């Protein structure tokens, strides 16, 4: 199997994992040290105007975005996750849910803010640059970016060793899936983004979490 086929198979398994996990998905990860700091940071960022939420999952962050946003477009590849997210927002909330694979999806408009909650670490390193091209295409002039993520990986998940970004996770019924989990360090990630033309400050917490906030270089909001 060539490298491209192997990566597609891994991403297919990652999609299957999150669809299978949807009925039992909990937000317990945010209970880890530093989780509360990320929610406070997002609130201070004030994601106002039109907001694009990439990989919304079960809607962990969508209600918080709605505290500031005029409207939210929430995109996810899993219909099961989208159904969970829809249940977490009030009736008639200004949210448009879109089922799409972010590795092939193209935005149909531009937004004031692009938000990602615990998604960037699931983007393979080889697709990092193209993914940020998608973010740029989705942003209005002088738009802003905010993301939350973590480098949480347990020893038993490291089935290919700590140097690999491929890990194995299980759902409650015991089934195992391989997924991508890139263990970014904030300083390293900040440098990678700078090389791609982004002025984003990545801030660590006391735990495994970090958040990033900023904009394209030369485009102050």
DRENPA-3360 file (N, C-alpha, C; in nm, 2 decimals, always signed):
BEGIN
1 = XXXXXXXX = +0.08/-0.12/+0.00/+0.00/+0.00/+0.00/+0.09/+0.12/+0.00 ~ +0.06/+0.22/-0.09/+0.14/+0.34/-0.10/+0.10/+0.44/+0.02 ~ +0.19/+0.54/+0.03/+0.17/+0.63/+0.14/+0.03/+0.70/+0.14 ~ -0.01/+0.75/+0.02/-0.14/+0.82/+0.01/-0.25/+0.72/+0.04 ~ -0.25/+0.60/+0.00/-0.36/+0.51/+0.03/-0.36/+0.47/+0.18 ~ -0.24/+0.46/+0.24/-0.24/+0.43/+0.38/-0.29/+0.55/+0.46 ~ -0.27/+0.67/+0.42/-0.32/+0.79/+0.49/-0.47/+0.79/+0.48 ~ -0.52/+0.77/+0.36/-0.67/+0.77/+0.33/-0.73/+0.66/+0.42;
9 = XXXXXXXX = -0.67/+0.55/+0.43/-0.73/+0.44/+0.52/-0.73/+0.49/+0.66 ~ -0.62/+0.55/+0.71/-0.62/+0.60/+0.85/-0.72/+0.71/+0.87 ~ -0.74/+0.80/+0.78/-0.85/+0.90/+0.79/-0.99/+0.84/+0.79 ~ -1.00/+0.74/+0.71/-1.13/+0.67/+0.71/-1.16/+0.61/+0.84 ~ -1.06/+0.55/+0.90/-1.07/+0.49/+1.03/-1.10/+0.59/+1.14 ~ -1.04/+0.71/+1.12/-1.06/+0.82/+1.22/-1.21/+0.87/+1.21 ~ -1.26/+0.88/+1.09/-1.40/+0.92/+1.07/-1.49/+0.81/+1.13 ~ -1.46/+0.69/+1.11/-1.54/+0.58/+1.17/-1.54/+0.58/+1.32;
17 = XXXXXXXX = -1.43/+0.62/+1.38/-1.41/+0.62/+1.52/-1.51/+0.73/+1.58 ~ -1.51/+0.85/+1.53/-1.59/+0.95/+1.58/-1.74/+0.93/+1.56 ~ -1.77/+0.87/+1.45/-1.91/+0.83/+1.43/-1.96/+0.73/+1.53 ~ -1.87/+0.63/+1.55/-1.91/+0.52/+1.65/-1.91/+0.57/+1.79 ~ -1.83/+0.67/+1.82/-1.82/+0.73/+1.96/-1.93/+0.82/+1.99 ~ -2.00/+0.88/+1.89/-2.10/+0.98/+1.91/-2.20/+0.96/+2.02 ~ -2.26/+0.84/+2.02/-2.36/+0.81/+2.13/-2.31/+0.82/+2.27 ~ -2.18/+0.80/+2.29/-2.12/+0.80/+2.42/-2.02/+0.91/+2.44;
25 = XXXXXXXX = -2.02/+1.00/+2.35/-1.92/+1.11/+2.36/-1.95/+1.20/+2.48 ~ -1.84/+1.22/+2.56/-1.85/+1.30/+2.68/-1.75/+1.41/+2.67 ~ -1.77/+1.52/+2.74/-1.67/+1.63/+2.74/-1.57/+1.62/+2.86 ~ -1.55/+1.50/+2.90/-1.46/+1.48/+3.02/-1.32/+1.53/+3.00 ~ -1.28/+1.54/+2.87/-1.14/+1.59/+2.84/-1.12/+1.73/+2.90 ~ -1.22/+1.81/+2.89/-1.21/+1.95/+2.94/-1.20/+1.95/+3.09 ~ -1.23/+1.84/+3.16/-1.21/+1.84/+3.30/-1.06/+1.82/+3.34 ~ -0.98/+1.79/+3.25/-0.83/+1.78/+3.28/-0.78/+1.92/+3.31;
33 = XXXXXXXX = -0.66/+1.92/+3.38/-0.60/+2.05/+3.42/-0.59/+2.14/+3.29 ~ -0.63/+2.26/+3.30/-0.62/+2.36/+3.19/-0.74/+2.37/+3.11 ~ -0.84/+2.28/+3.12/-0.96/+2.28/+3.04/-1.04/+2.41/+3.06 ~ -1.05/+2.45/+3.19/-1.13/+2.57/+3.22/-1.06/+2.69/+3.16 ~ -0.93/+2.69/+3.15/-0.86/+2.81/+3.10/-0.89/+2.83/+2.95 ~ -0.91/+2.72/+2.88/-0.94/+2.73/+2.74/-1.08/+2.80/+2.71 ~ -1.18/+2.76/+2.80/-1.31/+2.82/+2.78/-1.31/+2.97/+2.82 ~ -1.23/+3.00/+2.92/-1.22/+3.14/+2.96/-1.15/+3.22/+2.85;
41 = XXXXXXXX = -1.05/+3.16/+2.78/-0.98/+3.23/+2.68/-1.07/+3.26/+2.56 ~ -1.15/+3.16/+2.52/-1.24/+3.18/+2.41/-1.34/+3.29/+2.44 ~ -1.39/+3.29/+2.57/-1.48/+3.40/+2.61/-1.42/+3.53/+2.60 ~ -1.29/+3.54/+2.64/-1.22/+3.67/+2.63/-1.19/+3.71/+2.49 ~ -1.18/+3.61/+2.40/-1.15/+3.64/+2.25/-1.28/+3.70/+2.19 ~ -1.39/+3.66/+2.24/-1.52/+3.71/+2.19/-1.54/+3.69/+2.04 ~ -1.57/+3.57/+2.00/-1.59/+3.53/+1.86/-1.72/+3.59/+1.80 ~ -1.71/+3.72/+1.76/-1.83/+3.79/+1.72/-1.85/+3.78/+1.57;
49 = XXXXXXXX = -1.97/+3.83/+1.52/-1.99/+3.83/+1.38/-2.03/+3.69/+1.33 ~ -1.99/+3.66/+1.21/-2.02/+3.53/+1.15/-1.90/+3.43/+1.18 ~ -1.93/+3.32/+1.23/-1.83/+3.22/+1.28/-1.84/+3.09/+1.21 ~ -1.73/+3.04/+1.17/-1.72/+2.91/+1.11/-1.66/+2.81/+1.21 ~ -1.73/+2.71/+1.25/-1.67/+2.61/+1.34/-1.64/+2.49/+1.26 ~ -1.51/+2.46/+1.26/-1.46/+2.34/+1.18/-1.45/+2.22/+1.28 ~ -1.51/+2.11/+1.23/-1.51/+1.98/+1.31/-1.58/+2.01/+1.44 ~ -1.71/+2.04/+1.44/-1.78/+2.08/+1.56/-1.80/+1.97/+1.65;
57 = XXXXXXXX = -1.79/+1.84/+1.60/-1.81/+1.73/+1.69/-1.95/+1.73/+1.75 ~ -1.97/+1.70/+1.88/-2.10/+1.69/+1.94/-2.15/+1.82/+1.99 ~ -2.09/+1.93/+1.95/-2.13/+2.06/+1.99/-2.08/+2.11/+2.12 ~ -1.96/+2.06/+2.16/-1.90/+2.10/+2.29/-1.89/+2.25/+2.30 ~ -1.85/+2.31/+2.18/-1.81/+2.45/+2.18/-1.92/+2.54/+2.12 ~ -2.01/+2.48/+2.05/-2.11/+2.56/+1.97/-2.19/+2.66/+2.06 ~ -2.25/+2.61/+2.17/-2.32/+2.70/+2.26/-2.24/+2.82/+2.31 ~ -2.11/+2.80/+2.33/-2.03/+2.91/+2.38/-2.00/+3.01/+2.27;
65 = XXXXXXXX = -1.98/+2.96/+2.14/-1.97/+3.05/+2.03/-2.09/+3.14/+2.01 ~ -2.21/+3.08/+2.04/-2.34/+3.15/+2.02/-2.35/+3.26/+2.12 ~ -2.28/+3.26/+2.23/-2.28/+3.37/+2.32/-2.24/+3.50/+2.26 ~ -2.15/+3.49/+2.16/-2.10/+3.61/+2.10/-2.13/+3.63/+1.95 ~ -2.14/+3.52/+1.88/-2.16/+3.52/+1.73/-2.30/+3.56/+1.69 ~ -2.30/+3.63/+1.58/-2.43/+3.66/+1.51/-2.49/+3.54/+1.45 ~ -2.40/+3.45/+1.39/-2.44/+3.33/+1.33/-2.32/+3.23/+1.33 ~ -2.35/+3.10/+1.33/-2.25/+3.00/+1.33/-2.28/+2.90/+1.22;
73 = XXXXXXXX = -2.18/+2.87/+1.14/-2.18/+2.75/+1.05/-2.09/+2.64/+1.11 ~ -2.15/+2.53/+1.14/-2.08/+2.42/+1.21/-2.06/+2.30/+1.11 ~ -1.94/+2.27/+1.08/-1.91/+2.16/+0.99/-1.85/+2.04/+1.05 ~ -1.90/+1.92/+1.02/-1.84/+1.80/+1.06/-1.87/+1.69/+0.96 ~ -1.78/+1.59/+0.96/-1.79/+1.48/+0.86/-1.89/+1.38/+0.91 ~ -1.92/+1.37/+1.05/-2.00/+1.27/+1.11/-2.15/+1.31/+1.12 ~ -2.24/+1.25/+1.06/-2.38/+1.28/+1.08/-2.42/+1.26/+1.22 ~ -2.37/+1.16/+1.29/-2.40/+1.13/+1.43/-2.35/+1.24/+1.52;
81 = XXXXXXXX = -2.24/+1.29/+1.49/-2.19/+1.40/+1.58/-2.27/+1.53/+1.55 ~ -2.31/+1.55/+1.42/-2.39/+1.67/+1.39/-2.53/+1.66/+1.46 ~ -2.58/+1.54/+1.47/-2.71/+1.52/+1.54/-2.70/+1.56/+1.69 ~ -2.59/+1.52/+1.75/-2.56/+1.55/+1.89/-2.55/+1.70/+1.90 ~ -2.47/+1.76/+1.81/-2.45/+1.90/+1.82/-2.58/+1.98/+1.81 ~ -2.67/+1.94/+1.72/-2.80/+2.01/+1.70/-2.88/+2.00/+1.83 ~ -2.87/+1.89/+1.90/-2.95/+1.88/+2.03/-2.90/+1.97/+2.14 ~ -2.78/+2.03/+2.12/-2.72/+2.11/+2.23/-2.74/+2.26/+2.21;
89 = XXXXXXXX = -2.80/+2.29/+2.10/-2.83/+2.44/+2.08/-2.98/+2.46/+2.09 ~ -3.01/+2.58/+2.13/-3.16/+2.61/+2.14/-3.23/+2.61/+2.01 ~ -3.36/+2.58/+2.01/-3.44/+2.58/+1.89/-3.43/+2.72/+1.83 ~ -3.42/+2.72/+1.70/-3.41/+2.85/+1.62/-3.28/+2.92/+1.64 ~ -3.18/+2.86/+1.70/-3.05/+2.93/+1.71/-3.00/+2.95/+1.58 ~ -2.92/+3.06/+1.55/-2.87/+3.09/+1.42/-2.75/+3.00/+1.39 ~ -2.77/+2.87/+1.37/-2.67/+2.78/+1.34/-2.70/+2.70/+1.22 ~ -2.61/+2.69/+1.13/-2.62/+2.61/+1.01/-2.53/+2.49/+1.02;
97 = XXXXXXXX = -2.58/+2.37/+1.02/-2.50/+2.25/+1.03/-2.47/+2.20/+0.89 ~ -2.34/+2.16/+0.86/-2.30/+2.12/+0.73/-2.22/+1.99/+0.75 ~ -2.27/+1.88/+0.68/-2.20/+1.75/+0.68/-2.10/+1.75/+0.57 ~ -1.97/+1.75/+0.60/-1.87/+1.75/+0.50/-1.73/+1.71/+0.55 ~ -1.65/+1.65/+0.47/-1.52/+1.61/+0.50/-1.43/+1.73/+0.48 ~ -1.36/+1.78/+0.59/-1.29/+1.90/+0.58/-1.16/+1.89/+0.49 ~ -1.12/+1.77/+0.45/-1.01/+1.76/+0.37/-1.04/+1.78/+0.22 ~ -1.17/+1.78/+0.19/-1.21/+1.81/+0.05/-1.31/+1.93/+0.04;
105 = XXXXXXXX = -1.37/+1.97/+0.15/-1.47/+2.07/+0.15/-1.42/+2.21/+0.12 ~ -1.50/+2.29/+0.05/-1.46/+2.42/+0.02/-1.57/+2.52/+0.07 ~ -1.53/+2.62/+0.14/-1.64/+2.71/+0.20/-1.71/+2.78/+0.09 ~ -1.84/+2.81/+0.11/-1.92/+2.88/+0.01/-1.93/+3.03/+0.04 ~ -1.86/+3.07/+0.15/-1.86/+3.21/+0.18/-1.75/+3.24/+0.28 ~ -1.73/+3.36/+0.32/-1.62/+3.40/+0.41/-1.68/+3.44/+0.55 ~ -1.60/+3.42/+0.65/-1.64/+3.44/+0.79/-1.55/+3.54/+0.86 ~ -1.61/+3.60/+0.97/-1.53/+3.69/+1.05/-1.43/+3.61/+1.14;
113 = XXXXXXXX = -1.48/+3.49/+1.18/-1.39/+3.41/+1.27/-1.40/+3.27/+1.23 ~ -1.28/+3.20/+1.23/-1.28/+3.05/+1.21/-1.24/+2.99/+1.35 ~ -1.31/+2.90/+1.39/-1.28/+2.83/+1.52/-1.27/+2.68/+1.50 ~ -1.17/+2.63/+1.58/-1.15/+2.48/+1.58/-1.13/+2.44/+1.72 ~ -1.21/+2.34/+1.77/-1.20/+2.29/+1.90/-1.15/+2.15/+1.90 ~ -1.02/+2.13/+1.94/-0.96/+2.00/+1.95/-0.97/+1.92/+1.81 ~ -0.93/+1.99/+1.71/-0.93/+1.93/+1.57/-0.80/+1.94/+1.51 ~ -0.72/+2.04/+1.53/-0.59/+2.06/+1.45/-0.50/+1.94/+1.47;
121 = XXXXXXXX = -0.50/+1.88/+1.59/-0.41/+1.77/+1.62/-0.45/+1.64/+1.54 ~ -0.57/+1.64/+1.49/-0.62/+1.53/+1.41/-0.59/+1.55/+1.26 ~ -0.52/+1.66/+1.22/-0.49/+1.68/+1.08/-0.35/+1.62/+1.06 ~ -0.33/+1.53/+0.96/-0.20/+1.47/+0.94/-0.10/+1.58/+0.90 ~ +0.03/+1.56/+0.95/+0.13/+1.66/+0.92/+0.14/+1.70/+0.77 ~ +0.12/+1.60/+0.69/+0.13/+1.62/+0.54/+0.02/+1.71/+0.49 ~ -0.08/+1.73/+0.56/-0.20/+1.81/+0.52/-0.21/+1.94/+0.59 ~ -0.11/+1.97/+0.68/-0.12/+2.08/+0.76/-0.12/+2.21/+0.68;
129 = XXXXXXXX = -0.04/+2.23/+0.58/-0.04/+2.35/+0.50/-0.16/+2.36/+0.42 ~ -0.21/+2.25/+0.35/-0.33/+2.26/+0.27/-0.46/+2.29/+0.36 ~ -0.45/+2.24/+0.48/-0.56/+2.27/+0.57/-0.57/+2.42/+0.61 ~ -0.45/+2.48/+0.63/-0.45/+2.62/+0.66/-0.48/+2.71/+0.54 ~ -0.46/+2.65/+0.42/-0.51/+2.72/+0.30/-0.66/+2.73/+0.30 ~ -0.73/+2.62/+0.35/-0.87/+2.62/+0.36/-0.92/+2.73/+0.46 ~ -0.85/+2.74/+0.58/-0.88/+2.84/+0.68/-0.87/+2.98/+0.62 ~ -0.76/+3.00/+0.54/-0.75/+3.13/+0.48/-0.86/+3.16/+0.38;
137 = XXXXXXXX = -0.90/+3.06/+0.30/-1.01/+3.08/+0.21/-1.14/+3.11/+0.27 ~ -1.16/+3.06/+0.40/-1.28/+3.08/+0.47/-1.29/+3.21/+0.54 ~ -1.18/+3.28/+0.56/-1.17/+3.41/+0.64/-1.20/+3.53/+0.55 ~ -1.28/+3.62/+0.61/-1.30/+3.75/+0.55/-1.18/+3.83/+0.57 ~ -1.15/+3.94/+0.49/-1.04/+4.03/+0.52/-1.04/+4.07/+0.66 ~ -0.92/+4.06/+0.72/-0.90/+4.10/+0.86/-0.98/+4.01/+0.96 ~ -1.01/+3.89/+0.91/-1.08/+3.79/+1.00/-0.98/+3.73/+1.10 ~ -1.04/+3.67/+1.20/-0.96/+3.61/+1.31/-0.98/+3.46/+1.32;
145 = XXXXXXXX = -0.88/+3.40/+1.39/-0.88/+3.26/+1.41/-0.86/+3.23/+1.56 ~ -0.93/+3.13/+1.61/-0.91/+3.08/+1.74/-0.92/+2.93/+1.74 ~ -0.83/+2.86/+1.81/-0.84/+2.72/+1.82/-0.80/+2.68/+1.96 ~ -0.86/+2.57/+2.00/-0.82/+2.50/+2.13/-0.78/+2.36/+2.09 ~ -0.68/+2.31/+2.15/-0.63/+2.17/+2.13/-0.56/+2.12/+2.25 ~ -0.51/+1.99/+2.23/-0.43/+1.93/+2.34/-0.33/+1.83/+2.28 ~ -0.24/+1.79/+2.37/-0.14/+1.69/+2.32/-0.16/+1.56/+2.41 ~ -0.29/+1.54/+2.45/-0.32/+1.43/+2.54/-0.31/+1.29/+2.47;
153 = XXXXXXXX = -0.22/+1.21/+2.51/-0.21/+1.07/+2.45/-0.16/+0.98/+2.57 ~ -0.23/+0.88/+2.59/-0.19/+0.79/+2.70/-0.09/+0.69/+2.65 ~ -0.01/+0.63/+2.74/+0.09/+0.53/+2.69/+0.03/+0.42/+2.61 ~ -0.08/+0.37/+2.66/-0.14/+0.25/+2.59/-0.19/+0.28/+2.45 ~ -0.21/+0.41/+2.42/-0.25/+0.45/+2.28/-0.14/+0.46/+2.18 ~ -0.02/+0.46/+2.23/+0.10/+0.48/+2.14/+0.14/+0.34/+2.08 ~ +0.05/+0.29/+2.00/+0.08/+0.16/+1.94/+0.19/+0.15/+1.84 ~ +0.22/+0.27/+1.78/+0.33/+0.28/+1.69/+0.45/+0.35/+1.75;
161 = XXXXXXXX = +0.45/+0.37/+1.88/+0.56/+0.44/+1.95/+0.53/+0.59/+1.96 ~ +0.60/+0.66/+2.06/+0.58/+0.80/+2.09/+0.61/+0.89/+1.97 ~ +0.70/+0.85/+1.88/+0.74/+0.94/+1.77/+0.63/+0.94/+1.66 ~ +0.54/+0.85/+1.66/+0.43/+0.84/+1.56/+0.31/+0.93/+1.59 ~ +0.25/+0.99/+1.49/+0.13/+1.06/+1.52/+0.00/+0.98/+1.50 ~ +0.02/+0.85/+1.48/-0.09/+0.75/+1.47/-0.10/+0.68/+1.61 ~ -0.22/+0.69/+1.66/-0.25/+0.63/+1.79/-0.37/+0.54/+1.78 ~ -0.40/+0.46/+1.88/-0.52/+0.38/+1.88/-0.60/+0.41/+2.00;
169 = XXXXXXXX = -0.73/+0.43/+1.97/-0.83/+0.46/+2.08/-0.94/+0.37/+2.07 ~ -1.00/+0.34/+2.19/-1.12/+0.25/+2.19/-1.24/+0.32/+2.23 ~ -1.36/+0.27/+2.18/-1.49/+0.32/+2.23/-1.53/+0.24/+2.34 ~ -1.64/+0.28/+2.41/-1.68/+0.20/+2.53/-1.71/+0.05/+2.51 ~ -1.75/+0.01/+2.39/-1.78/-0.13/+2.37/-1.65/-0.21/+2.34 ~ -1.53/-0.15/+2.34/-1.41/-0.21/+2.33/-1.34/-0.21/+2.19 ~ -1.42/-0.17/+2.09/-1.37/-0.17/+1.95/-1.26/-0.06/+1.95 ~ -1.15/-0.10/+1.87/-1.03/-0.01/+1.86/-1.02/+0.05/+1.72;
177 = XXXXXXXX = -0.98/+0.18/+1.72/-0.96/+0.25/+1.59/-0.83/+0.32/+1.60 ~ -0.77/+0.33/+1.48/-0.65/+0.42/+1.47/-0.69/+0.56/+1.43 ~ -0.63/+0.66/+1.49/-0.66/+0.79/+1.45/-0.53/+0.87/+1.45 ~ -0.54/+0.99/+1.40/-0.42/+1.09/+1.40/-0.43/+1.17/+1.53 ~ -0.32/+1.18/+1.59/-0.31/+1.27/+1.71/-0.17/+1.33/+1.71 ~ -0.15/+1.44/+1.66/-0.02/+1.51/+1.65/+0.01/+1.58/+1.78 ~ +0.11/+1.54/+1.86/+0.13/+1.60/+1.99/+0.21/+1.74/+1.98 ~ +0.14/+1.84/+1.94/+0.21/+1.97/+1.92/+0.25/+2.03/+2.05;
185 = XXXXXXXX = +0.37/+2.09/+2.05/+0.41/+2.18/+2.15/+0.38/+2.32/+2.11 ~ +0.33/+2.41/+2.19/+0.29/+2.54/+2.15/+0.40/+2.62/+2.07 ~ +0.52/+2.63/+2.12/+0.62/+2.70/+2.05/+0.65/+2.65/+1.91 ~ +0.65/+2.52/+1.90/+0.67/+2.46/+1.77/+0.56/+2.49/+1.67 ~ +0.43/+2.48/+1.72/+0.32/+2.51/+1.64/+0.31/+2.65/+1.60 ~ +0.35/+2.74/+1.69/+0.35/+2.88/+1.65/+0.45/+2.91/+1.54 ~ +0.56/+2.85/+1.54/+0.66/+2.86/+1.44/+0.61/+2.81/+1.30 ~ +0.55/+2.69/+1.30/+0.49/+2.64/+1.18/+0.39/+2.73/+1.12;
193 = XXXXXXXX = +0.31/+2.79/+1.20/+0.20/+2.88/+1.15/+0.27/+3.01/+1.10 ~ +0.37/+3.06/+1.16/+0.44/+3.18/+1.11/+0.50/+3.16/+0.97 ~ +0.55/+3.04/+0.95/+0.61/+3.00/+0.82/+0.50/+3.00/+0.71 ~ +0.38/+2.98/+0.75/+0.27/+2.98/+0.65/+0.20/+3.11/+0.64 ~ +0.25/+3.21/+0.71/+0.19/+3.35/+0.69/+0.08/+3.38/+0.79 ~ +0.09/+3.32/+0.91/-0.01/+3.35/+1.02/+0.06/+3.41/+1.14 ~ -0.01/+3.51/+1.19/+0.04/+3.57/+1.32/-0.05/+3.53/+1.43 ~ -0.02/+3.41/+1.48/-0.10/+3.34/+1.58/-0.02/+3.31/+1.71;
201 = XXXXXXXX = -0.06/+3.36/+1.82/+0.00/+3.33/+1.95/-0.06/+3.21/+2.01 ~ +0.02/+3.11/+2.04/-0.02/+2.98/+2.09/+0.01/+2.98/+2.24 ~ -0.09/+2.97/+2.33/-0.07/+2.98/+2.47/-0.09/+2.85/+2.54 ~ +0.01/+2.79/+2.62/-0.01/+2.67/+2.69/-0.09/+2.69/+2.82 ~ -0.15/+2.58/+2.87/-0.21/+2.59/+3.00/-0.13/+2.50/+3.10 ~ -0.18/+2.49/+3.22/-0.11/+2.41/+3.32/-0.12/+2.26/+3.29 ~ -0.22/+2.22/+3.20/-0.24/+2.08/+3.16/-0.20/+2.05/+3.02 ~ -0.26/+1.96/+2.95/-0.23/+1.92/+2.82/-0.28/+2.02/+2.71;
209 = XXXXXXXX = -0.37/+2.11/+2.75/-0.43/+2.20/+2.66/-0.35/+2.32/+2.62 ~ -0.38/+2.38/+2.50/-0.33/+2.51/+2.46/-0.43/+2.57/+2.37 ~ -0.42/+2.70/+2.35/-0.51/+2.77/+2.26/-0.43/+2.86/+2.17 ~ -0.48/+2.89/+2.05/-0.42/+2.98/+1.96/-0.51/+3.09/+1.92 ~ -0.47/+3.21/+1.91/-0.55/+3.32/+1.86/-0.47/+3.42/+1.78 ~ -0.53/+3.46/+1.67/-0.46/+3.55/+1.58/-0.52/+3.57/+1.45 ~ -0.44/+3.60/+1.35/-0.49/+3.64/+1.21/-0.38/+3.62/+1.11 ~ -0.41/+3.64/+0.99/-0.31/+3.64/+0.88/-0.21/+3.75/+0.90;
217 = XXXXX = -0.08/+3.72/+0.87/+0.02/+3.82/+0.89/-0.01/+3.94/+0.80 ~ +0.00/+4.06/+0.87/-0.03/+4.19/+0.80/-0.17/+4.23/+0.79 ~ -0.26/+4.15/+0.85/-0.40/+4.18/+0.85/-0.45/+4.19/+1.00 ~ -0.42/+4.30/+1.06/-0.47/+4.33/+1.19/-0.62/+4.35/+1.19 ~ -0.69/+4.28/+1.28/-0.84/+4.29/+1.29/-0.88/+4.43/+1.32;
% end
